[in-house]
Amino acid sequence: MQEVMGHVSQEARGLKGECNTPGNPSIALMTLALAAKCDGETVIRNCSKRPEVAPLVMALEQLGISITYKDQETVVTGGNLEAPDHPFSVGQSDLLLGCLAGMTAGEGFRTKLEGEAEGEGVVAALEALGAKVDKPVEGIYPIGVGGKELTAAKHIIQDPNSSVKAAFFLAGLGTSGDIHLVQNTAGDDDFEVLLKTAGVPFEKEKEVGKDGYHLVMRNEQAPQGVLHDLPGDPDAALYLLGVAAMLSRSELILHYVGNDWKTRRALELLRRFNAQLEIQVARSESKFPIRTVTAKPSELRRTRIGGDHTALFLNEVPFLAILGTQAAGETVIRDAQKLREGDADCLALMADNLRRLGAKVGEMPDGLVVQGPVSLQGAELDAGGDTRVAVALAMAGLVAEGETQIANVGTMREDFAELFSCLETVVNAKR
């Protein structure tokens, strides 16, 4: 049952059955951008439909790329890009900037990009290829790219960066000669897998006698339209496996769990809570490393979360607090002061709503302290229009006794539509 601007969660016995993890939005962005540069038709399976993917879909259609949907697959017909008739906004998405700028930097027309995303790394990578990049005297935006033929180059960065890597190799497609990128650690292999699957020769190896990795794309063959079978979203995996661990009659088998950095850290974090997870390693049809994870009822225990873990899971901190209510001892979450910024004080909202559910919670300037385990009781809650809070409270409602009514959930149902669809197939409601 869903009300206008609200959501109702019913107490569940457990999550039982099998489902596929909803697609990873970051990998979806890279796949769509590459598909637009491919010859022929690209079929994308498990392509995320999260809101952060929609701006690229709309931009590709403005660039003359056909995108259709068939069953659970997204079909992209690549070809020559057409000049857009208006600027594209990348918002705060570094990766969206990297994809759009990389796709269009070598085209014969100019493309204007607006937004607030960090852009220096992407601009430097494109300029290394000889791209014509226009930007203001102060700041980055608006950025203008395109109108100049690109040349093969070698570019050196420090930490691996998905947006820089996507921009550099997308722009490098079709240049004469090999494209080289050097970075100081291995990083994720997502874009490398996509290129290899599309038939582009690609090598990645540790630099001999040096700290760092050398990535080489050999422009011997244009990328071809193929099937890309994508791994799942780390955030969705965290929610689904975490809820399953909290409920007493769960046996959730979750397929297509990814092997990216955030997913690996999410599984580690759940295990720090003592979640009982069984993991089987496999590969998707297009060679992405994936996992099937089985989650069962667990006697959760306290943990401390801060520093890099908080930064990586900042948007999921509200849900981690829910896990804390079911963990024995005191769960402490620090370094989350950014959640107090913006339109809503996320930490204050969570503390207030947790108390309404009967949880024992204390606030700090930069975090929360949650004492567990407690039996949550269904209540009337208010997410304050913050979707991060709303989805956490919706998950809490599955654990709480009775019915939980959540007001002001904002765009939660749209933002997490695939997560809720997956939940509906496995939730064992208490009647």
C-alpha positions as CSV (number, residue, x, y, z in Angstrom):
1,M,0.0,0.0,0.0
2,Q,1.3,3.4,-0.9
3,E,-0.2,6.8,-0.1
4,V,0.4,10.1,-1.8
5,M,3.9,11.3,-0.6
6,G,3.9,8.4,1.9
7,H,4.7,4.8,2.2
8,V,3.4,2.0,4.5
9,S,5.6,-0.9,5.5
10,Q,4.2,-4.1,7.0
11,E,6.1,-6.3,9.4
12,A,7.8,-9.2,7.6
13,R,8.9,-12.7,8.8
14,G,11.8,-12.8,6.5
15,L,13.1,-12.4,2.9
16,K,12.9,-15.8,1.3
17,G,13.6,-16.9,-2.3
18,E,15.8,-15.7,-5.1
19,C,16.2,-12.4,-7.0
20,N,18.7,-10.5,-9.1
21,T,20.4,-7.5,-7.6
22,P,19.2,-4.4,-9.5
23,G,21.8,-3.1,-11.9
24,N,24.7,-0.9,-11.0
25,P,24.0,2.7,-12.1
26,S,27.7,3.6,-12.6
27,I,28.4,0.7,-14.8
28,A,25.1,1.4,-16.7
29,L,26.4,4.9,-17.5
30,M,29.7,3.6,-18.9
31,T,27.9,0.8,-20.9
32,L,25.4,3.2,-22.5
33,A,28.2,5.6,-23.5
34,L,30.3,2.9,-25.0
35,A,27.3,1.4,-26.8
36,A,26.7,4.8,-28.5
37,K,30.2,4.6,-30.0
38,C,29.8,0.9,-31.2
39,D,29.0,-0.3,-34.6
40,G,25.6,-2.1,-34.6
41,E,23.2,-3.0,-31.9
42,T,24.2,-3.4,-28.2
43,V,22.0,-5.3,-25.8
44,I,22.4,-4.4,-22.2
45,R,21.0,-6.8,-19.6
46,N,20.3,-5.6,-16.0
47,C,20.8,-2.0,-17.0
48,S,20.0,0.3,-14.1
49,K,17.0,2.6,-14.3
50,R,18.0,4.7,-11.3
51,P,17.5,8.4,-11.7
52,E,21.2,9.1,-12.2
53,V,21.1,7.1,-15.5
54,A,18.2,9.0,-17.0
55,P,20.1,12.2,-18.0
56,L,22.5,10.2,-20.1
57,V,19.7,8.3,-21.8
58,M,18.1,11.6,-22.7
59,A,21.4,13.1,-23.9
60,L,22.0,10.0,-26.1
61,E,18.6,10.4,-27.7
62,Q,19.4,14.1,-28.4
63,L,22.7,12.9,-30.0
64,G,20.7,10.7,-32.4
65,I,21.2,7.4,-30.7
66,S,18.3,5.0,-30.7
67,I,17.5,3.4,-27.3
68,T,14.6,0.8,-26.9
69,Y,13.5,-1.6,-24.3
70,K,12.6,-5.2,-24.7
71,D,11.6,-7.4,-21.8
72,Q,14.4,-6.9,-19.2
73,E,17.0,-5.7,-21.8
74,T,18.0,-2.2,-23.1
75,V,18.9,-2.1,-26.8
76,V,21.2,0.7,-28.0
77,T,21.8,1.2,-31.7
78,G,25.2,3.0,-32.1
79,G,26.2,5.2,-35.0
80,N,27.3,8.6,-36.0
81,L,26.4,11.2,-33.3
82,E,24.4,14.3,-34.3
83,A,25.1,17.8,-33.0
84,P,22.9,18.6,-30.0
85,D,20.7,21.7,-30.1
86,H,21.2,22.7,-26.5
87,P,23.7,22.2,-23.6
88,F,23.7,19.1,-21.5
89,S,23.6,19.3,-17.7
90,V,25.8,16.8,-15.8
91,G,24.6,18.0,-12.3
92,Q,27.0,16.8,-9.7
93,S,27.9,13.5,-11.4
94,D,31.6,13.2,-12.3
95,L,30.9,10.0,-14.2
96,L,28.2,11.5,-16.3
97,L,30.6,14.3,-17.2
98,G,33.3,11.8,-18.1
99,C,30.9,9.8,-20.3
100,L,29.4,12.8,-22.2
101,A,32.7,14.7,-22.6
102,G,34.6,11.5,-23.7
103,M,31.9,10.6,-26.2
104,T,31.8,14.0,-27.9
105,A,35.4,15.3,-27.6
106,G,36.5,13.9,-30.9
107,E,33.3,14.8,-32.9
108,G,33.2,17.4,-35.6
109,F,30.7,19.5,-33.7
110,R,30.8,21.4,-30.4
111,T,29.0,20.2,-27.3
112,K,28.4,22.4,-24.3
113,L,28.3,20.8,-20.8
114,E,27.0,22.5,-17.7
115,G,26.9,21.4,-14.0
116,E,28.7,21.3,-10.7
117,A,30.7,18.1,-11.0
118,E,34.4,18.0,-10.4
119,G,35.8,18.5,-13.9
120,E,39.6,19.2,-13.7
121,G,40.6,15.5,-14.1
122,V,38.3,14.9,-17.1
123,V,39.5,18.1,-18.8
124,A,43.2,17.2,-18.3
125,A,42.6,13.7,-19.7
126,L,40.9,15.1,-22.8
127,E,43.5,17.8,-23.3
128,A,46.2,15.1,-23.2
129,L,44.5,13.7,-26.3
130,G,44.7,17.1,-28.0
131,A,41.0,17.9,-27.5
132,K,39.8,21.4,-27.9
133,V,38.3,22.2,-24.5
134,D,36.8,25.7,-23.8
135,K,36.2,26.7,-20.2
136,P,35.8,30.0,-18.3
137,V,38.8,31.9,-16.9
138,E,37.6,31.0,-13.4
139,G,36.0,27.7,-12.6
140,I,35.1,24.9,-15.0
141,Y,31.6,25.4,-16.4
142,P,30.3,25.7,-18.9
143,I,32.7,23.3,-20.8
144,G,32.8,23.2,-24.5
145,V,34.3,20.1,-26.3
146,G,34.6,18.8,-29.8
147,G,35.5,20.2,-33.2
148,K,39.1,18.9,-33.4
149,E,40.6,15.5,-34.4
150,L,42.2,13.7,-31.4
151,T,45.6,12.0,-31.3
152,A,46.9,9.0,-29.4
153,A,48.5,9.9,-26.1
154,K,49.8,8.7,-22.7
155,H,48.2,10.2,-19.6
156,I,49.3,9.8,-16.0
157,I,46.9,10.1,-13.0
158,Q,47.3,9.3,-9.3
159,D,44.4,7.4,-7.8
160,P,42.1,5.4,-10.2
161,N,39.2,7.5,-11.3
162,S,36.2,6.1,-13.2
163,S,35.1,9.4,-14.7
164,V,38.7,10.2,-16.0
165,K,39.1,6.7,-17.3
166,A,35.8,6.7,-19.1
167,A,36.5,10.1,-20.6
168,F,40.0,9.2,-21.7
169,F,39.2,5.9,-23.4
170,L,35.9,6.9,-24.9
171,A,37.6,9.9,-26.5
172,G,40.5,7.7,-27.6
173,L,38.3,5.3,-29.6
174,G,39.0,5.8,-33.2
175,T,42.3,7.7,-32.8
176,S,45.3,6.4,-34.7
177,G,47.6,4.6,-32.3
178,D,47.5,3.2,-28.8
179,I,46.0,5.0,-25.8
180,H,48.0,4.7,-22.5
181,L,46.8,5.5,-19.0
182,V,49.0,5.1,-15.9
183,Q,47.5,5.0,-12.4
184,N,49.0,4.2,-9.0
185,T,46.8,1.2,-8.1
186,A,44.8,-1.4,-10.0
187,G,41.3,0.1,-9.3
188,D,38.1,-1.6,-10.6
189,D,38.1,-3.3,-14.0
190,D,34.5,-2.4,-15.1
191,F,35.4,-0.3,-18.1
192,E,38.1,-2.7,-19.1
193,V,35.6,-5.5,-19.2
194,L,33.2,-3.5,-21.3
195,L,35.9,-2.6,-23.9
196,K,37.1,-6.2,-24.1
197,T,33.6,-7.6,-24.5
198,A,33.0,-5.0,-27.3
199,G,36.1,-6.4,-29.1
200,V,38.6,-3.7,-28.3
201,P,42.1,-5.0,-27.5
202,F,42.9,-3.9,-24.0
203,E,45.8,-4.6,-21.6
204,K,46.3,-3.9,-17.9
205,E,49.5,-4.7,-16.1
206,K,51.7,-3.6,-13.2
207,E,54.5,-1.4,-14.3
208,V,57.8,-3.3,-14.0
209,G,60.0,-1.8,-11.3
210,K,57.5,0.9,-10.4
211,D,54.4,1.4,-8.2
212,G,51.5,1.7,-10.5
213,Y,49.4,0.1,-13.3
214,H,49.7,0.6,-17.0
215,L,46.4,0.5,-19.0
216,V,46.7,0.3,-22.8
217,M,43.8,0.4,-25.4
218,R,45.0,-0.7,-28.8
219,N,43.0,0.9,-31.6
220,E,43.1,-2.1,-33.9
221,Q,39.4,-2.6,-34.1
222,A,36.3,-0.4,-33.7
223,P,34.0,-1.4,-30.8
224,Q,31.2,-3.8,-31.8
225,G,27.6,-4.0,-30.6
226,V,27.4,-7.1,-28.3
227,L,25.6,-8.3,-25.2
228,H,26.6,-6.7,-21.9
229,D,25.4,-8.6,-18.9
230,L,25.9,-6.2,-16.0
231,P,26.5,-6.7,-12.2
232,G,24.3,-5.3,-9.5
233,D,24.1,-2.1,-7.5
234,P,26.2,-2.2,-4.2
235,D,23.6,-0.1,-2.4
236,A,20.7,-2.4,-3.3
237,A,22.8,-5.4,-2.2
238,L,23.5,-3.8,1.1
239,Y,19.8,-3.1,1.7
240,L,18.6,-6.5,0.7
241,L,21.2,-8.6,2.5
242,G,21.0,-6.4,5.6
243,V,17.2,-6.7,5.9
244,A,17.5,-10.5,5.4
245,A,20.1,-10.7,8.2
246,M,17.8,-8.8,10.6
247,L,14.6,-11.0,10.0
248,S,14.2,-14.4,11.7
249,R,12.9,-16.4,8.8
250,S,15.1,-15.3,6.0
251,E,16.9,-17.3,3.4
252,L,17.6,-14.9,0.6
253,I,19.6,-15.9,-2.4
254,L,20.8,-12.8,-4.2
255,H,22.3,-13.1,-7.7
256,Y,24.4,-10.7,-9.7
257,V,26.1,-9.1,-6.6
258,G,29.0,-7.2,-8.1
259,N,32.8,-7.4,-7.4
260,D,33.4,-3.6,-7.5
261,W,35.2,-1.8,-4.6
262,K,32.0,-0.6,-2.9
263,T,30.3,-3.9,-3.1
264,R,33.3,-5.7,-1.6
265,R,33.4,-3.1,1.2
266,A,29.6,-3.6,1.7
267,L,30.0,-7.3,2.2
268,E,32.8,-6.7,4.6
269,L,30.7,-4.2,6.6
270,L,27.8,-6.7,6.9
271,R,30.2,-9.3,8.1
272,R,31.5,-6.8,10.7
273,F,27.9,-6.7,11.9
274,N,28.2,-10.6,12.0
275,A,25.8,-11.1,9.1
276,Q,25.8,-14.7,8.0
277,L,26.6,-14.7,4.3
278,E,27.5,-17.5,2.0
279,I,29.2,-16.4,-1.2
280,Q,29.7,-18.2,-4.5
281,V,31.9,-16.6,-7.2
282,A,30.9,-16.6,-10.8
283,R,30.9,-14.5,-14.0
284,S,28.1,-12.9,-15.9
285,E,27.6,-13.9,-19.6
286,S,29.8,-10.9,-20.6
287,K,32.6,-11.9,-18.2
288,F,31.9,-9.5,-15.3
289,P,32.9,-11.0,-12.0
290,I,29.7,-11.5,-10.0
291,R,28.7,-13.3,-6.8
292,T,25.6,-15.2,-5.6
293,V,25.2,-14.4,-1.9
294,T,22.9,-16.2,0.5
295,A,21.8,-14.3,3.6
296,K,20.2,-16.0,6.6
297,P,19.0,-14.8,10.0
298,S,22.0,-13.5,12.0
299,E,22.8,-12.5,15.6
300,L,24.1,-9.1,14.7
301,R,26.7,-7.5,16.9
302,R,27.9,-3.9,17.4
303,T,30.5,-2.2,15.3
304,R,32.1,1.2,14.8
305,I,31.9,3.0,11.5
306,G,33.9,6.0,10.6
307,G,36.5,7.6,8.3
308,D,36.7,6.0,4.8
309,H,33.8,3.6,5.5
310,T,31.5,6.5,6.4
311,A,32.6,8.4,3.3
312,L,32.0,5.4,1.1
313,F,28.6,4.7,2.6
314,L,27.5,8.2,3.5
315,N,24.1,7.9,1.8
316,E,23.5,4.5,3.5
317,V,24.3,5.8,7.0
318,P,20.6,5.9,7.9
319,F,20.2,2.2,7.0
320,L,23.4,1.3,8.9
321,A,21.7,2.9,12.0
322,I,18.8,0.6,11.4
323,L,21.2,-2.4,11.5
324,G,22.5,-1.0,14.7
325,T,19.1,-1.3,16.4
326,Q,19.3,-5.1,15.9
327,A,22.9,-5.5,16.8
328,A,24.0,-6.5,20.4
329,G,25.8,-3.6,22.0
330,E,26.6,0.0,21.0
331,T,27.0,0.8,17.3
332,V,28.8,4.0,16.8
333,I,28.7,6.0,13.5
334,R,31.1,8.9,13.2
335,D,32.4,11.4,10.5
336,A,28.9,11.8,9.0
337,Q,28.6,15.5,9.6
338,K,27.9,16.1,5.9
339,L,24.5,14.5,6.5
340,R,23.5,17.6,8.5
341,E,24.0,19.8,5.4
342,G,21.4,20.6,2.7
343,D,17.7,20.9,2.9
344,A,17.3,18.3,5.7
345,D,19.4,17.3,8.7
346,C,19.5,13.6,8.0
347,L,21.1,12.6,11.3
348,A,18.5,14.5,13.3
349,L,15.7,13.0,11.2
350,M,17.0,9.5,11.8
351,A,17.4,10.0,15.5
352,D,13.9,11.3,15.9
353,N,12.3,8.5,13.8
354,L,14.4,5.8,15.5
355,R,13.1,7.0,18.9
356,R,9.5,6.8,17.5
357,L,10.2,3.2,16.6
358,G,11.4,2.5,20.2
359,A,15.1,2.5,19.5
360,K,17.7,3.8,21.9
361,V,19.8,6.4,20.0
362,G,22.0,9.3,20.8
363,E,23.2,12.1,18.5
364,M,26.7,13.5,18.1
365,P,27.7,16.4,15.9
366,D,29.1,14.0,13.4
367,G,27.1,10.9,13.9
368,L,24.8,8.5,15.9
369,V,25.2,6.0,18.7
370,V,22.6,3.2,18.6
371,Q,22.1,0.7,21.4
372,G,20.7,-2.7,20.5
373,P,19.1,-5.1,20.1
374,V,15.6,-3.7,20.6
375,S,12.2,-4.8,19.3
376,L,11.1,-2.0,17.0
377,Q,7.4,-1.1,17.1
378,G,5.5,0.2,14.1
379,A,4.9,3.9,14.3
380,E,4.0,7.1,12.3
381,L,7.3,8.4,10.9
382,D,8.3,11.4,8.8
383,A,11.2,11.2,6.4
384,G,11.3,15.0,5.8
385,G,11.5,14.5,2.1
386,D,14.9,12.9,2.3
387,T,15.0,9.7,0.2
388,R,18.0,8.4,2.1
389,V,16.0,8.5,5.3
390,A,12.9,7.3,3.6
391,V,14.3,4.1,2.2
392,A,16.0,3.3,5.5
393,L,12.7,3.8,7.4
394,A,10.9,1.6,4.8
395,M,13.4,-1.2,5.5
396,A,13.0,-0.6,9.3
397,G,9.2,-1.0,8.8
398,L,9.8,-4.6,7.6
399,V,11.6,-5.3,10.9
400,A,9.2,-3.4,13.2
401,E,6.1,-5.1,14.7
402,G,2.9,-4.2,13.0
403,E,2.5,-1.3,10.5
404,T,4.8,1.6,9.9
405,Q,3.5,4.7,8.2
406,I,6.1,7.0,6.7
407,A,5.2,10.5,5.5
408,N,7.1,12.8,3.2
409,V,9.2,10.1,1.4
410,G,9.9,12.4,-1.5
411,T,10.9,10.5,-4.6
412,M,11.8,7.3,-2.8
413,R,9.5,5.0,-4.8
414,E,10.9,6.4,-8.1
415,D,14.5,6.4,-7.0
416,F,14.4,2.9,-5.6
417,A,11.8,1.4,-7.9
418,E,13.9,-1.6,-8.8
419,L,14.8,-2.3,-5.1
420,F,11.2,-2.4,-4.1
421,S,10.3,-4.6,-7.1
422,C,12.9,-7.0,-5.9
423,L,11.7,-6.9,-2.4
424,E,8.1,-7.6,-3.4
425,T,9.2,-11.0,-4.9
426,V,11.0,-12.2,-1.8
427,V,9.3,-10.6,1.3
428,N,7.5,-13.1,3.5
429,A,4.9,-10.8,5.1
430,K,3.5,-11.5,8.6
431,R,-0.3,-11.8,8.4
